[in-house]
Amino acid sequence: MTHDEYAAHLGVARRTVASWHARPEVVLRTELQRALDTAHERAPAGARARFAHHLGQISPAGGTVLGRALTVAISIVTRGDRVLLVCRRDTETSGITWQFPAGVVKPGGAADLVAVRETLAETGVHCSVRAPLGERLHPVTGVQCTYWLCDYLAGEAENRDADENMSVIWVPRAEITRFIPAEQLYPPVLQAIEEAPSERP
């Protein structure tokens, strides 16, 4: 189905369906997840097989579980004493509103390039990767996340993805836990933010 057709099928806004495509790491509200589960159960066997194949749960030959996990590249962009954040418009993220710029890594894609590209696409900020910060399963979304410490290069922070985000701001690094709860921050990310160099003269 197209986004419009699937939105009408589920009785939700088209923007909601589009956001799932752009941000598959989001955690849905319980009632919405039930609606999706019901739609999946009622779908023809052929449609369910194609769905499983696209998720990487079975091989093209059928039957073999591949278990390919969704991976998201997250950029931690610092500019002196500030860190770049985006405020997601989605209300189905289990309370996660303020986040670092991020993008889904397609099979065979380079996570560091995705982090840089998505930062520019979302915020208008050019950055370069300084160092990898590791990876983990996100404690709320269950998505595999790779983290990249990035240096600001150029550009003014602006909301270039109004369908997905409400705002883009630079946050003083000392105030990062006012926007993202400390228990949700990956420890190497918090350490990198705290140790980021001050603004160069």
TIVEX-118818 format. One record per residue: residue in one letter; x, y, z of N, C-alpha, C, CB in turn. Coordinates in pm, whole numbers, plus 50000, padded with zeros to 5 digits. Glycine has a CB too. Layout:
NODE:residu:n_x:n_y:n_z:ca_x:ca_y:ca_z:c_x:c_y:c_z:cb_x:cb_y:cb_z
NODE:A:X:Y:Z:X:Y:Z:X:Y:Z:X:Y:Z .
...
This chain:
NODE:residu:n_x:n_y:n_z:ca_x:ca_y:ca_z:c_x:c_y:c_z:cb_x:cb_y:cb_z
NODE:M:50082:49881:50000:50000:50000:50000:50087:50126:50000:49906:50000:50121 .
NODE:T:50032:50233:49948:50098:50362:49959:50079:50414:50103:50041:50464:49854 .
NODE:H:50151:50519:50138:50133:50578:50271:49988:50622:50291:50228:50698:50289 .
NODE:D:49930:50684:50188:49792:50731:50198:49696:50614:50219:49753:50808:50072 .
NODE:E:49715:50507:50142:49627:50391:50153:49639:50325:50291:49659:50290:50043 .
NODE:Y:49763:50312:50338:49783:50245:50467:49731:50330:50582:49932:50213:50489 .
NODE:A:49748:50463:50572:49694:50552:50675:49542:50540:50681:49736:50698:50646 .
NODE:A:49478:50537:50563:49332:50523:50559:49290:50386:50614:49280:50541:50414 .
NODE:H:49368:50282:50583:49339:50147:50630:49342:50139:50783:49439:50048:50571 .
NODE:L:49436:50210:50844:49451:50206:50989:49370:50313:51060:49596:50221:51025 .
NODE:G:49327:50414:50983:49253:50524:51045:49343:50623:51118:49151:50470:51140 .
NODE:V:49464:50645:51063:49558:50741:51122:49596:50844:51017:49685:50669:51179 .
NODE:A:49665:50948:51059:49709:51051:50966:49821:51000:50877:49755:51176:51042 .
NODE:R:49827:51050:50754:49933:51009:50662:50070:51041:50720:49915:51079:50527 .
NODE:R:50080:51155:50791:50209:51194:50849:50259:51091:50949:50197:51330:50916 .
NODE:T:50164:51027:51020:50203:50924:51116:50269:50806:51045:50081:50875:51194 .
NODE:V:50210:50761:50935:50268:50650:50860:50403:50690:50801:50173:50605:50748 .
NODE:A:50412:50812:50748:50538:50860:50692:50646:50864:50798:50520:50999:50630 .
NODE:S:50608:50900:50922:50706:50908:51030:50760:50769:51065:50645:50973:51154 .
NODE:W:50675:50664:51054:50725:50528:51080:50831:50490:50978:50609:50426:51078 .
NODE:H:50811:50532:50854:50908:50501:50749:51039:50574:50774:50851:50539:50610 .
NODE:A:51029:50702:50815:51149:50783:50836:51217:50751:50968:51115:50930:50830 .
NODE:R:51138:50715:51070:51191:50691:51204:51144:50557:51259:51149:50803:51298 .
NODE:P:51193:50447:51204:51144:50316:51248:51185:50280:51390:51192:50210:51154 .
NODE:E:51270:50362:51454:51312:50332:51591:51210:50374:51696:51443:50400:51619 .
NODE:V:51105:50448:51655:51009:50497:51754:50931:50382:51816:50913:50598:51690 .
NODE:V:50891:50402:51942:50807:50304:52012:50663:50354:52005:50853:50284:52162 .
NODE:L:50574:50271:51953:50436:50312:51932:50353:50302:52059:50373:50228:51823 .
NODE:R:50245:50380:52063:50148:50366:52170:50087:50227:52163:50038:50476:52161 .
NODE:T:50044:50176:52278:49992:50039:52286:49876:50016:52190:49949:50007:52428 .
NODE:E:49781:50112:52185:49664:50092:52100:49701:50092:51952:49559:50199:52128 .
NODE:L:49801:50170:51916:49844:50173:51777:49918:50045:51740:49934:50295:51751 .
NODE:Q:49998:49994:51833:50067:49868:51809:49966:49754:51792:50164:49836:51924 .
NODE:R:49858:49757:51869:49753:49655:51856:49690:49661:51717:49645:49672:51965 .
NODE:A:49667:49784:51669:49607:49800:51536:49699:49743:51429:49578:49949:51507 .
NODE:L:49828:49766:51443:49924:49711:51347:49929:49559:51355:50064:49770:51371 .
NODE:D:49927:49506:51477:49928:49360:51495:49805:49297:51429:49932:49323:51645 .
NODE:T:49690:49362:51445:49566:49311:51385:49574:49315:51234:49444:49393:51434 .
NODE:A:49626:49427:51179:49640:49438:51033:49733:49330:50980:49694:49577:50995 .
NODE:H:49840:49300:51055:49933:49195:51012:49866:49058:51014:50057:49194:51103 .
NODE:E:49791:49031:51121:49724:48901:51134:49620:48879:51025:49659:48889:51271 .
NODE:R:49555:48987:50981:49449:48975:50881:49501:48982:50738:49347:49084:50901 .
NODE:A:49627:49013:50722:49685:49023:50588:49696:48884:50524:49823:49091:50593 .
NODE:P:49687:48876:50390:49704:48747:50322:49842:48688:50349:49682:48763:50170 .
NODE:A:49853:48557:50338:49980:48489:50366:50094:48543:50280:49966:48338:50342 .
NODE:G:50064:48574:50153:50168:48628:50065:50220:48762:50113:50115:48641:49925 .
NODE:A:50129:48847:50160:50170:48978:50210:50255:48963:50336:50047:49066:50240 .
NODE:R:50218:48870:50423:50297:48848:50546:50435:48794:50511:50225:48750:50640 .
NODE:A:50444:48708:50410:50573:48654:50369:50663:48765:50314:50555:48544:50263 .
NODE:R:50604:48855:50231:50684:48966:50179:50730:49059:50292:50603:49047:50076 .
NODE:F:50642:49080:50390:50675:49163:50504:50794:49105:50581:50553:49178:50597 .
NODE:A:50788:48973:50608:50897:48907:50680:51027:48914:50600:50861:48761:50709 .
NODE:H:51017:48898:50468:51136:48904:50384:51200:49042:50390:51101:48867:50239 .
NODE:H:51119:49148:50382:51172:49284:50386:51235:49317:50520:51061:49384:50355 .
NODE:L:51185:49254:50626:51243:49275:50758:51371:49194:50778:51143:49240:50866 .
NODE:G:51401:49105:50685:51520:49023:50699:51500:48904:50790:51632:49105:50750 .
NODE:Q:51373:48865:50816:51348:48752:50904:51362:48618:50833:51211:48765:50963 .
NODE:I:51350:48619:50701:51367:48495:50628:51455:48523:50507:51230:48435:50585 .
NODE:S:51518:48419:50458:51601:48434:50339:51511:48433:50216:51708:48321:50331 .
NODE:P:51563:48480:50100:51481:48474:49978:51432:48334:49946:51560:48527:49862 .
NODE:A:51509:48232:49986:51468:48094:49961:51358:48050:50057:51588:48000:49974 .
NODE:G:51342:48126:50168:51236:48096:50264:51284:48011:50380:51122:48027:50196 .
NODE:G:51229:48039:50496:51251:47952:50611:51368:47987:50701:51270:47818:50565 .
NODE:T:51473:48046:50652:51591:48068:50734:51581:48201:50807:51717:48064:50648 .
NODE:V:51594:48197:50937:51589:48319:51015:51723:48391:51006:51554:48289:51162 .
NODE:L:51719:48516:50963:51843:48592:50948:51865:48686:51066:51841:48671:50818 .
NODE:G:51758:48739:51125:51772:48820:51243:51846:48951:51222:51840:48743:51346 .
NODE:R:51828:49016:51109:51897:49144:51085:51831:49252:51170:51894:49182:50934 .
NODE:A:51910:49318:51256:51856:49419:51345:51859:49557:51280:51934:49422:51476 .
NODE:L:51761:49638:51317:51759:49776:51271:51871:49852:51342:51621:49843:51298 .
NODE:T:51950:49927:51266:52060:50005:51323:52038:50152:51293:52195:49957:51267 .
NODE:V:52058:50235:51393:52044:50379:51379:52178:50445:51414:51930:50434:51470 .
NODE:A:52223:50536:51328:52345:50612:51353:52306:50744:51420:52425:50637:51220 .
NODE:I:52369:50773:51532:52336:50892:51611:52459:50982:51619:52287:50853:51754 .
NODE:S:52440:51109:51585:52552:51204:51586:52545:51295:51708:52554:51287:51457 .
NODE:I:52655:51302:51779:52670:51390:51895:52757:51506:51848:52734:51314:52020 .
NODE:V:52692:51613:51802:52764:51726:51743:52790:51831:51851:52684:51787:51625 .
NODE:T:52917:51862:51872:52954:51962:51971:53008:52087:51901:53058:51907:52070 .
NODE:R:52978:52200:51961:53029:52328:51913:53066:52409:52036:52923:52404:51823 .
NODE:G:53192:52401:52074:53234:52465:52197:53165:52401:52316:53206:52614:52194 .
NODE:D:53091:52480:52393:53023:52432:52512:52880:52387:52486:53024:52538:52616 .
NODE:R:52845:52368:52359:52707:52334:52325:52698:52203:52247:52643:52447:52245 .
NODE:V:52580:52142:52255:52551:52016:52186:52423:52034:52105:52537:51897:52288 .
NODE:L:52421:51976:51986:52306:51990:51895:52197:51888:51928:52351:51974:51749 .
NODE:L:52073:51936:51944:51959:51849:51970:51843:51882:51877:51914:51861:52117 .
NODE:V:51759:51781:51853:51635:51802:51778:51519:51760:51868:51634:51723:51643 .
NODE:C:51405:51827:51851:51284:51791:51925:51189:51722:51829:51216:51917:51989 .
NODE:R:51165:51593:51851:51079:51516:51763:50933:51557:51776:51094:51368:51793 .
NODE:R:50865:51566:51663:50723:51598:51663:50640:51477:51705:50680:51646:51524 .
NODE:D:50691:51356:51682:50617:51234:51709:50579:51225:51856:50698:51113:51668 .
NODE:T:50456:51185:51884:50411:51168:52022:50413:51022:52063:50271:51226:52039 .
NODE:E:50469:50935:51979:50465:50792:52006:50603:50738:52040:50408:50717:51886 .
NODE:T:50680:50814:52117:50818:50776:52146:50841:50749:52294:50912:50883:52099 .
NODE:S:50736:50709:52367:50747:50674:52509:50812:50785:52589:50827:50546:52525 .
NODE:G:50777:50909:52560:50830:51021:52635:50961:51074:52584:50846:50982:52774 .
NODE:I:51021:51009:52483:51145:51060:52425:51108:51173:52331:51226:50947:52352 .
NODE:T:51146:51294:52365:51115:51408:52280:51242:51469:52224:51036:51512:52357 .
NODE:W:51332:51512:52312:51459:51568:52268:51558:51456:52240:51515:51667:52373 .
NODE:Q:51621:51463:52125:51715:51359:52084:51830:51421:52007:51644:51252:51997 .
NODE:F:51933:51340:51987:52042:51379:51898:51999:51349:51755:52175:51303:51935 .
NODE:P:52052:51421:51656:52020:51388:51516:52057:51242:51488:52096:51483:51418 .
NODE:A:51973:51174:51410:51995:51031:51386:51933:50990:51254:51936:50947:51501 .
NODE:G:51980:50877:51202:51925:50822:51079:51943:50672:51074:51990:50887:50958 .
NODE:V:51855:50605:51002:51860:50460:50988:51972:50420:50891:51725:50404:50939 .
NODE:V:52050:50320:50931:52158:50269:50847:52104:50152:50765:52282:50225:50933 .
NODE:K:52100:50169:50635:52052:50062:50548:52158:49953:50537:52016:50116:50408 .
NODE:P:52117:49829:50506:52213:49719:50493:52325:49758:50397:52143:49591:50443 .
NODE:G:52449:49740:50442:52564:49774:50360:52606:49919:50370:52537:49742:50219 .
NODE:G:52527:50002:50440:52559:50144:50454:52664:50168:50560:52433:50223:50487 .
NODE:A:52728:50285:50554:52830:50324:50651:52766:50413:50756:52950:50396:50581 .
NODE:A:52767:50369:50881:52698:50441:50987:52753:50581:51008:52708:50364:51116 .
NODE:D:52885:50600:50995:52942:50732:51017:52895:50831:50910:53095:50725:51017 .
NODE:L:52881:50784:50787:52832:50871:50680:52685:50905:50700:52853:50804:50544 .
NODE:V:52608:50808:50750:52467:50834:50778:52454:50941:50887:52395:50704:50821 .
NODE:A:52537:50933:50990:52532:51031:51099:52556:51172:51046:52635:50997:51207 .
NODE:V:52655:51188:50960:52688:51320:50904:52577:51368:50809:52822:51315:50830 .
NODE:R:52532:51278:50722:52430:51315:50622:52297:51352:50686:52409:51200:50524 .
NODE:E:52254:51275:50785:52126:51301:50849:52131:51428:50934:52084:51183:50935 .
NODE:T:52245:51458:50992:52258:51583:51068:52235:51702:50976:52397:51593:51134 .
NODE:L:52296:51699:50859:52277:51808:50763:52132:51814:50716:52372:51791:50643 .
NODE:A:52074:51699:50685:51937:51696:50634:51836:51746:50736:51900:51555:50591 .
NODE:E:51859:51715:50862:51763:51754:50966:51784:51896:51018:51772:51658:51081 .
NODE:T:51911:51939:51026:51941:52062:51100:52012:52171:51019:52024:52029:51216 .
NODE:G:52062:52138:50899:52138:52237:50823:52279:52255:50873:52067:52368:50826 .
NODE:V:52323:52172:50966:52458:52182:51023:52551:52082:50956:52454:52158:51177 .
NODE:H:52663:52133:50906:52768:52047:50852:52858:52004:50967:52850:52122:50741 .
NODE:C:52890:51875:50971:52979:51825:51076:53070:51718:51020:52898:51770:51195 .
NODE:S:53170:51683:51097:53260:51572:51059:53279:51483:51181:53399:51626:51007 .
NODE:V:53295:51353:51156:53312:51258:51266:53451:51271:51326:53288:51114:51216 .
NODE:R:53454:51288:51458:53582:51290:51530:53619:51151:51579:53575:51389:51648 .
NODE:A:53518:51079:51635:53548:50947:51691:53420:50868:51712:53625:50961:51824 .
NODE:P:53428:50734:51699:53313:50651:51736:53304:50642:51888:53326:50509:51673 .
NODE:L:53181:50635:51938:53161:50628:52083:53105:50493:52127:53068:50739:52129 .
NODE:G:53090:50402:52033:53040:50269:52068:52897:50248:52022:53049:50248:52218 .
NODE:E:52841:50136:52062:52704:50103:52023:52636:50024:52134:52702:50022:51892 .
NODE:R:52501:50026:52130:52422:49955:52231:52280:49937:52179:52422:50032:52367 .
NODE:L:52203:49853:52248:52060:49846:52227:51999:49956:52313:52002:49704:52264 .
NODE:H:51918:50043:52251:51860:50153:52327:51768:50099:52435:51784:50248:52234 .
NODE:P:51779:50149:52560:51700:50093:52670:51550:50114:52657:51746:50153:52798 .
NODE:V:51505:50209:52576:51362:50234:52561:51309:50175:52432:51334:50384:52564 .
NODE:T:51379:50201:52320:51328:50158:52190:51370:50017:52151:51372:50253:52085 .
NODE:G:51479:49966:52211:51530:49834:52174:51601:49831:52041:51418:49736:52172 .
NODE:V:51630:49947:51983:51698:49957:51854:51849:49958:51875:51653:50085:51778 .
NODE:Q:51922:49896:51782:52068:49898:51787:52115:50037:51747:52129:49790:51694 .
NODE:C:52187:50104:51835:52233:50241:51810:52385:50247:51803:52182:50336:51920 .
NODE:T:52436:50318:51704:52579:50348:51698:52595:50498:51718:52643:50300:51561 .
NODE:Y:52691:50536:51801:52709:50675:51839:52839:50730:51783:52706:50690:51992 .
NODE:W:52832:50855:51733:52946:50918:51669:52966:51060:51722:52928:50920:51516 .
NODE:L:53083:51085:51780:53116:51220:51825:53158:51301:51704:53230:51217:51934 .
NODE:C:53091:51414:51682:53114:51494:51562:53151:51638:51597:52990:51493:51473 .
NODE:D:53234:51698:51514:53272:51838:51528:53189:51924:51435:53422:51857:51499 .
NODE:Y:53145:52037:51484:53074:52136:51402:53171:52193:51299:53014:52249:51490 .
NODE:L:53124:52205:51175:53205:52266:51069:53146:52399:51022:53216:52170:50950 .
NODE:A:53018:52400:50990:52955:52521:50936:52804:52506:50938:53004:52549:50792 .
NODE:G:52734:52618:50914:52589:52615:50902:52518:52664:51027:52544:52477:50871 .
NODE:E:52400:52721:51005:52315:52766:51115:52213:52657:51146:52245:52900:51079 .
NODE:A:52194:52629:51273:52098:52526:51313:51956:52572:51282:52112:52494:51465 .
NODE:E:51887:52493:51201:51749:52523:51165:51673:52393:51145:51742:52611:51037 .
NODE:N:51543:52400:51161:51460:52281:51145:51431:52259:50997:51328:52295:51225 .
NODE:R:51503:52166:50936:51485:52138:50793:51392:52020:50769:51619:52110:50729 .
NODE:D:51339:51962:50874:51248:51848:50860:51126:51873:50948:51319:51713:50899 .
NODE:A:51044:51969:50907:50930:52011:50988:50826:51901:51006:50864:52131:50925 .
NODE:D:50822:51802:50915:50728:51691:50931:50764:51605:51051:50725:51605:50804 .
NODE:E:50893:51592:51079:50940:51505:51186:50977:51579:51313:51058:51426:51138 .
NODE:N:51030:51700:51300:51083:51772:51415:51008:51902:51441:51230:51800:51396 .
NODE:M:51004:51938:51567:50943:52065:51606:51047:52176:51620:50867:52049:51738 .
NODE:S:51170:52138:51655:51271:52239:51683:51410:52178:51673:51248:52300:51821 .
NODE:V:51508:52266:51651:51650:52230:51652:51721:52337:51733:51709:52219:51504 .
NODE:I:51798:52296:51832:51866:52394:51916:52005:52346:51957:51783:52424:52041 .
NODE:W:52088:52443:51995:52215:52414:52060:52191:52424:52210:52330:52514:52012 .
NODE:V:52227:52321:52284:52205:52315:52428:52340:52322:52500:52128:52185:52467 .
NODE:P:52353:52406:52606:52477:52403:52685:52502:52262:52736:52469:52503:52803 .
NODE:R:52624:52215:52720:52649:52074:52754:52624:52045:52902:52793:52037:52718 .
NODE:A:52636:52145:52988:52610:52124:53130:52462:52102:53158:52660:52244:53210 .
NODE:E:52376:52134:53061:52231:52122:53079:52170:52007:53000:52164:52251:53040 .
NODE:I:52253:51920:52946:52204:51814:52858:52101:51725:52928:52320:51730:52807 .
NODE:T:52120:51699:53058:52028:51609:53127:51893:51675:53158:52091:51560:53257 .
NODE:R:51879:51804:53133:51748:51869:53143:51662:51834:53022:51763:52022:53155 .
NODE:F:51728:51793:52913:51657:51761:52789:51646:51611:52767:51729:51825:52671 .
NODE:I:51750:51537:52800:51750:51391:52787:51783:51333:52924:51854:51342:52677 .
NODE:P:51693:51252:52981:51719:51196:53115:51854:51124:53121:51607:51100:53156 .
NODE:A:51925:51144:53231:52059:51086:53246:52059:50935:53229:52116:51122:53382 .
NODE:E:51950:50869:53276:51946:50722:53267:51930:50673:53124:51833:50667:53353 .
NODE:Q:51888:50761:53032:51876:50723:52892:52000:50755:52811:51756:50791:52831 .
NODE:L:52090:50834:52868:52212:50871:52797:52313:50757:52805:52273:51001:52854 .
NODE:Y:52370:50722:52692:52474:50620:52686:52597:50678:52757:52508:50579:52537 .
NODE:P:52652:50611:52861:52762:50668:52939:52878:50724:52857:52815:50565:53031 .
NODE:P:52926:50654:52751:53034:50715:52672:52994:50846:52604:53081:50616:52566 .
NODE:V:52864:50861:52572:52815:50986:52512:52822:51097:52616:52670:50969:52459 .
NODE:L:52773:51070:52736:52775:51170:52841:52918:51212:52874:52705:51117:52967 .
NODE:Q:53007:51114:52879:53148:51144:52907:53209:51230:52797:53228:51016:52922 .
NODE:A:53178:51197:52670:53232:51274:52558:53181:51418:52560:53195:51207:52424 .
NODE:I:53053:51435:52596:52995:51570:52604:53063:51650:52714:52844:51562:52629 .
NODE:E:53084:51586:52830:53146:51656:52942:53291:51694:52914:53139:51569:53065 .
NODE:E:53358:51613:52828:53500:51638:52800:53522:51716:52671:53574:51507:52794 .
NODE:A:53414:51757:52604:53429:51830:52477:53509:51958:52499:53290:51863:52416 .
NODE:P:53598:51993:52404:53679:52114:52422:53593:52241:52415:53789:52120:52316 .
NODE:S:53636:52343:52486:53564:52471:52483:53582:52538:52348:53614:52564:52596 .
NODE:E:53501:52641:52324:53504:52715:52197:53644:52768:52172:53402:52831:52198 .
NODE:R:53691:52745:52050:53823:52798:52015:53811:52948:51990:53882:52724:51891 .
NODE:P:53917:53025:52022:53912:53170:51998:53905:53201:51849:54033:53239:52060 .
